[in-house]
Amino acid sequence: MEQIAEIELTRARGGAMLIELLRAMRPKEWIKNTFVFAAIVFSQQRLWMHVDAVLTVTLAFALFCMVASAIYLLNDLVDMEKDRAHPKKRNRPLASGRLSPRIAALTAVALVVVALPLSVALDLSYAPPGDSTTWFGYNYDFPAALFTYAIIQGVAYSYYFKHVVIMDIFTIAAGFVLRAVAGAMVIDIAITPWLLICMGLLALFLGLAKRRAELVLLENGAGAHRRILDEYSLPLLDQMMSIVTAATIIAYTLFTSTAETLPHEPFPVMMITVPFVVYAIFRYLYLIYKQDGGGSPADLVLRDMPLASCIVLWGLTSVAILAAFAS
């Protein structure tokens, strides 16, 4: 009886550890990886109508989720002691002691070791239906993008750029842009510069909102948690957000009206989606300034129904327009 009880206790502990590991991998943050679908949605070839292309990008999304979870585990390992001084982050599995650092480290390594070879296989398995684009003159462009994402976000940011003022925000934004670029690379198509600009500006907006939320939450103790926060102030971040907000709306408007991959007859019909983007940004600003949100974009999107509904309506409207006016 004692052996059975011990086995059941071991299983219970193992199950609890597995749950904590999954929490540390932050599956709700995988929503950020939907940026990999941007290229296929706005592709001139309308590849979202091709099952093999959609499946390929979906698998690329899964690989980015694996690498992103490995990066989250690494970040939590690096910041474990600092997180214990944070009112919210101290409840994370590693900071609270509910997850073994050894298990987290082994899982992070395993996720990367598995994801990178799979990215090579995925890149070689897809054959574009028409003209293709080889980004760097060879066929392993998607694995290169995934590896670059892992290095920049997992190593460069975790150990250096997160401590450099302004560059920390640019590094966060680079991760979103790399997702969009990788989504184009995996199906061998070009991506319009305007789309990249929109993605980059939107990512800067989200990064600035994250820093602002941390300052508001930690108040005078911000520097004790993360030294870089002493380099920022609310007026400075508000000014930066105003600039980026205006630039994002202008860039998206220009994208919908000038991009060659979008329909322009009988008029630039994608401009119909501009109000959705403006509302989503304004709603996000409302949540930042009136509800003290912004620390996690995934939390806001998943919890705020008006924001989530607007994003869904934007997506459905965009696909409907592209399908109706496909050349």
N, C-alpha and C positions, 0 to 999 in steps of 0.2 A: 504493500500500500504506500509505503514511504517513497519507493522508487517511482511509482505512478504519479504521486503528487509532485515529486521533483521534476519529472518529465513535463507534466502539465505546466508547472511554474516556468520552466525553461522556455516552453512554447509561448506562453503568455508574454514573457519578457522579449522573446524574439519578435512576436507580432507587434508589440508596442514599439520596439526599436525600428521595425520596418515602417510603421506609420510615421514615426518621427523623421525617418530618412526621407520619406515621400514629402513631408511638410517642408523639410529643408531644401528639397529640390524645387519647391515653389511652382507647382503645376499651373496655378492661376496666372502666373506671369508669362506663361507660354503664349498668351494672347498677343504679346508683342511680336512674336514670330510670324504673325499673319502678314507682316510686311513683305514676306517672300512671294505672296500672291499678287503683288502690285503689278509686276511686269506682265504676267499672263492675262490679267484682267484687261489691261490697256494695250495688249499686243495688236499690232496691225493685222496679223494673220488670224486674229480672233481664236487663239489656241485654246481658250477656255471651252470651246465647243468640241475639242478633241480629248477623248477619255484618257489616252496615254499621256498626254501633256499634263492634264490635271492630276493624274496619279503620280507623275514624276515630281511635280511641285509639292504635292501633299507629302510625299516621302522626304523631300528636302526640308519641308516644315518640321517633320518628325526628327530629322537629324539635328536641326537647329535647336529643337527642344532638348535633345540629349546634351548637346554641348553647352547650352545655356544653363541647364541644371548643374552641370559640372562646374561652371563658373560661379554659380550661386554658392555651391558648397565650398569652393575655394575662397571666395570672398568672406564667407562666414567663418572659415578657419582663420583667415588673416585678421579679421576684426573681432574675434571672439571676446577678447578682454574688453575692448571698447564698447561692444554691444551691451555688455552687462551694466554699463552706466547709462544706457538709453532707456527711457520709460516704456517703449514698445519693443524694441529689438532685444531687450533682455529676456523676453519670453520665447525667442527663437530656440529651436531644438539644441543647437550647439552651445549657445550662450547660457542656456538654462541648465545644461548638463544632462539633458534627457537623451542626447545622441552622442555616441562615442566619436571623438575626432578621428580615430583610426578608421572606423567604418566609413565616415564621410570622405576621408582622403582616398581610400581604396575605391569607393564608388565613383568619385570624380575622375580618377585615372581610368577606370574601366569604361566609363561613358565615352570619354574622348578616344580611347584605344579602339573601341568598337565603331564609333561614328565615322572616323576619318577613312578607314578602308571601305566602309559602306558607301561613303560619298563618292569614292573613285568608281565603284561598281555602278552606282546610279548614274554618274555622268557618262559612262561608256555605254550604258544600256539604252539611252534615249536617242532616237533618230528623228530629227525635225522633219516635218512634212514638206517643207520648201527650202528657201534660202536660209542659211544658218550664219551665225556670227561667232567666230572664235576670238575670245577677248584678248588673250595674251599670246596668240600664235601657236597654241598647243591645246590638246583636248582635255586637260585637267584643270579647267578654270574654276569649276564649282568647288572641288576639293581645296583649291588655293584660297577661294573666298572664305570657306568654312574654317580653314586653318588660320587665316589672317584674323578672322573674327575671334577665334579662340585665343590667339596671342595678344591681340589688342585689349580685349575685354578681360581675359583671365590673368594675363601677366602684366602687360604694360599699365593697365588701369589699376589693378589690385595693388601693385607694388610701387607705382610711381605717379601716374597722371592724376589719381584721385587726391594727391597732395599738392597739385599745381593749380593755382587759381585760373579760372576760365577754361584752361585745357581739360579740366575734369569734365566740364559740361560738353565740350567738343568731342571728347572721347566717347561719352555716352551716346551722343548724336551719331558718331561714326558707326556704332553698332547697328543702328536702325538702317542707315544707308547701305551698309554691307549686306544686310538681310535682303533689301530690295535688289541690289546688284546680283546677289547670289541666285535670287529667283529668276532673273533673266539668264544668267550663265547656265543654269541647269537645263534649260530648254533651248539654249543656243540662239538667243535673239538679242537684238540691240534694245537699249532702254533710252527713252527720250531724256535729254538733259533737264527739261522742265520738271519731269517727275522726280528726278533725283534731287533737284533744288527744293521741291515741295516736301519731300521726305526729310531732307536735312533740316529745313526750317522747323517743321513740325517736331522733329526730334529735339532740336534746341529748345523749343517751347516747353516740351515735357521735362527736359533736364533742368531748366530754370525753375519750373514749378516744383520739382522735387527738392531743389536746394531751398526754395522759399518755405516749403512746408517744414523742412527740418529746422530752419531758423525759428519759425513760429512755435513749433513744438518744444524745442529745447531752450528757447529764450536765452538768458544770460549764460547758460551752461553749454551752449553749442560747441564752443571751442574745446571743451573738455572731452566731448565725445569724438569730434573730428576737427583737427586743428585748422583745416582749410576753411571751415565755416566762419572763422574769425576774419577771413579776407572778404567776406560778403556782408552786405547790409540789406535790409528790406527796401529802402529807396533805390539802391543800385540794381537789385534784382527786378524791381517793378519797372524801372526804366528799360532794362534789357528786354523784359517780357513785352513791353509796349512796342518796341522796335520789331521784335521777332513776330509778334502777332500781326502787325500791319504787313510785314514782308510776306508772311505765309499766305494771307488772303490774296494779296496782289499776285504772288507767284502762281497760286492755284487758278486764279482767274485767267492769267496769261496762258497757263498750261491748257485749260479747256478751250481757249479760243485760238491757239496757234499750233498746238502739237500736231505733227503730221500723221500720227497714228490714230487720231480721233476724227469723227465725221464732221464735215464742214458744210454739207448741203442738206437742207436748204439754208441752214445757218449753223453756226457752232453750237449744236444742240446740247453738248455737255455742259454748257454754261448754266443749264437748268439746275445742275447740282451745286452751284456756288452757294445758294442760300443754306443748304444743309451744312456745308463746311463752316460758314460764318456762324450759324446757330450753335454748332458743336463747340467751336472755339469760345464763343461767348458763354455758353453753358459751363464749360470747363473753368473759365475765369470766375464765373459766379461761385462755383464750388470751391475754388481756391480762396477767394476773398471773403466769402460769406459763410462757408462751411468748414474753412481751414483744411481743405483737401489738397490733393496734388502730390502727396508723398508716394503714392503708388497709382500710376495710371490704370492698371488692371483693376484695382479696387473701385475706382470711380466708375469705370465702364461697366463693371459687373453689378454695382450697387445702385447706380443712379439710372432710373428707368428712362427719363427724358433723353439723357445723353446716349444711352445704349440704343434707344429707339431711333434717334436721329442717325446714328452710324449705320444701323441696319437699313433704314430707308435710303440713305445715300448709296449704299452698296447695291440694293435692289434696283434703284433708279438708274445707276450707272450701267449695270448689266443689261437692263431693259433697253436703254438708249443704244448701247453698242450692238445689241442683237437686232434691234429694229432698223438701224442705219448701217449695218455691216455692208461693206463694199464687196 
